[in-house]
Each structure stands twice: as C-alpha cells, then as structure tokens.
Amino acid sequence: MSAVTQATYTGTVVVCTTRACPMCGKIGTVEIPISEYEAWNDGRGPLIQNAMPSVSAGDREMLLSGTHDECWDKMFADEEEEPHPDM
C-alpha cells in the first residue's frame, strides 16, 4: 500500500500527492518520470527502488509512508548517533 492519494500526469512526469506525514502532519508532493511511476504503481512490478532509480530514497519513502525525509531523519536521529553494538 502506498501513501499516494492523487497522481496527476503533467507532461513527462507524474505529480504524486501523499497523505499527511505522520510526524509533521503536512502533505507532500513528488514528481516522478511517467515510465518509473507506471512501472511501480500497479503493485505487481519491481520494488520501488528498482522501479524509480532517478527518485531519491527520501522521496521514495514519502511515496510509501507519507513521511518526509527531514521527519524521517528526526525520528531516527538518536539511532544514527549511537554506535552499533557489533562495532
């Protein structure tokens, strides 16, 4: 299931609007090349990172969960600062 609530075809891209971010409550938008959006959108295609190589990891996460890249960083800021126990 994705966080995309609306997809508008505009020229060579699809402008996707996402549901509200669970952290900040703001709606997001992402522009995606049409071919990459269509490869992913039917839910039976490749994983999002394979279908959308030109889209940043943060924008792909917003399409999946609605979470903005900055909000994701804030959610996991403590985890990034702590060294991994195996290191």
FENJOSUL-V188721 format. One record per helix or strand of 3 or more residues. SS is the DSSP state (hx for helix, st for strand). FROM is the first residue (numbers start at 1). TO is the last residue. If there is no record, write none. Layout:
ss=[SS;SS]
from=[FROM;FROM]
to=[TO;TO]
//
This chain:
ss=[st;st;st;hx;hx;hx;hx;hx]
from=[4;13;29;34;48;57;69;77]
to=[10;18;33;41;51;65;75;81]
//
